[in-house]
Every structure is written in C-alpha cells, then in structure tokens.
Amino acid sequence: QVQLVESGGGSVQAGGSLRLSCVCSGRTLRCSNMAWFRQPSGKDRDFVAAMYWSGESTNYADSVKGRFTISRDIVKNTVYLQMNSLKPEDTAVYSCAARPGSGGYFSRPDDYDYWGQGTPVTVSS
C-alpha cells in the first residue's frame, strides 16, 4: 500500500510563506504523479499543483501561479509545496495525493488513488 503524510502547515500573516512537505512511503513507485489539493472550510476540494516524478511536467491552478512552487526529492520520496505571498483566500486544509503511471495533466481529485490526512494552513490579514 501507499501512505502519504503531510507536514508544514500552520498560521501565517498575509504576505508570508510556508513550505508543506508530503512523504510517500510503502509502494513508492505508485507515487509517480503527486499533487496538492486544498479544501477551504465548507467548500469543495480544489486543485493546487501537480508534478510527475521526473519533474519535467508541473501544473498549477491559476490562482497560485507565480506564488506557489511544487518540487520533489526523489531520494526522500517527498514532494514539497513552497507557498509565497500568501493571501487570506489561501486558507484551507492542504492535502497531497498520488497516482501511479506515466505523467500527464491530472487535476481532478478523482484522478488520484492515494491521499494524505491533510495539514491546515491559515492566513490572516
């Protein structure tokens, strides 16, 4: 099986930065595609960013382009989400997700097989 564990969430003022981490363990080869989603309280889960193992392909939601960066450390089986210039509307529970197979543009929650428990991010104005 696959386990995903996120860390790095917290509270920050608008304009600040946070870096989220997500470690894939178990059958790590099934984490070839990894992504971040977020879910504000009372709202649907939204796509944030995704990347393929090779790092050649990354995708971002328009709302975070230029502010957030997804990256990964293959040796550590870890994907990161560097979040800069945070805004109050970025407040949400952030979850990482993984799916096996070749790279592609996967932005729907249903595209992913494995999920972490989520880490909360609160941005105050």
C-alpha positions in Angstrom: 0.0 0.0 0.0 0.9 3.7 -0.1 1.0 6.1 2.8 1.2 9.9 2.4 2.0 12.1 5.4 1.9 15.9 5.1 3.6 18.4 7.4 4.4 22.1 7.5 1.0 23.7 7.8 0.4 26.5 10.3 -0.7 30.1 10.7 0.9 33.0 8.9 0.2 36.6 8.1 -0.7 37.7 4.7 2.4 38.1 2.5 4.2 35.4 4.4 5.5 32.0 3.3 5.1 28.3 4.3 6.6 25.1 2.9 4.5 22.0 3.0 6.0 18.5 2.8 4.5 15.2 1.8 6.3 11.9 2.3 5.3 8.9 0.2 6.1 5.5 1.9 5.2 1.9 1.2 4.9 1.1 -2.5 6.6 4.3 -3.5 6.7 3.5 -7.2 2.9 4.2 -7.1 3.7 7.8 -6.3 4.9 8.7 -9.7 2.4 11.5 -10.0 1.9 13.7 -7.0 -0.3 16.7 -6.4 -1.5 19.1 -3.8 -5.2 20.0 -3.3 -6.8 22.3 -0.8 -10.2 22.5 0.8 -11.4 25.7 2.4 -13.9 25.2 5.2 -17.4 24.4 3.8 -16.2 24.3 0.2 -15.1 21.8 -2.4 -11.6 20.4 -2.7 -9.6 22.3 -5.3 -6.5 21.5 -7.3 -3.4 23.5 -6.4 -0.4 21.9 -8.2 0.9 18.6 -9.5 4.1 17.1 -10.9 5.4 13.9 -12.4 8.4 12.1 -10.9 10.8 13.4 -13.5 9.9 17.0 -12.7 9.6 17.8 -16.3 5.9 18.3 -16.0 4.4 20.7 -13.5 0.9 22.2 -13.4 -0.6 24.9 -11.3 -4.0 26.4 -10.6 -4.3 29.9 -12.0 -4.9 31.2 -8.5 -1.4 30.2 -7.3 0.7 30.6 -10.4 3.8 32.7 -9.6 3.3 32.3 -5.9 3.5 28.6 -5.2 6.1 26.1 -6.4 5.8 22.3 -6.4 9.0 20.3 -6.2 10.2 16.8 -5.2 13.1 15.0 -3.7 13.1 11.6 -5.4 15.6 10.1 -2.9 13.4 11.1 0.0 10.2 10.3 -1.7 9.0 13.7 -0.7 7.0 16.4 -2.6 7.1 20.0 -1.4 4.8 22.9 -1.9 6.5 26.3 -1.4 3.9 28.9 -0.8 4.9 32.6 -1.0 3.0 35.8 -0.9 0.2 34.0 0.9 -3.3 35.6 0.9 -6.2 35.0 3.3 -8.0 33.2 0.5 -5.3 30.6 0.6 -6.6 29.4 4.0 -7.6 25.8 3.7 -6.7 22.2 4.6 -4.0 21.2 2.2 -3.7 17.5 1.2 -1.3 15.7 -1.0 -2.3 13.0 -3.4 -0.6 10.4 -5.5 -1.3 8.2 -8.5 0.8 5.7 -10.4 1.5 5.6 -14.1 3.0 7.9 -16.6 2.9 11.6 -16.4 0.0 13.7 -17.5 -2.3 16.6 -16.6 -4.2 15.3 -13.6 -6.2 18.0 -11.8 -9.3 16.3 -10.5 -9.5 14.6 -7.1 -10.9 11.5 -8.8 -7.6 11.2 -10.8 -5.7 10.3 -7.6 -5.7 7.0 -5.8 -3.9 7.9 -2.5 -4.4 10.8 -0.1 -2.8 12.1 3.0 -4.7 13.3 6.1 -4.2 17.0 5.3 -2.5 19.8 7.0 -4.2 23.1 7.8 -3.0 26.5 6.6 -4.4 29.7 8.0 -3.5 33.1 6.5 -4.6 36.1 8.5 -5.0 39.6 7.1 
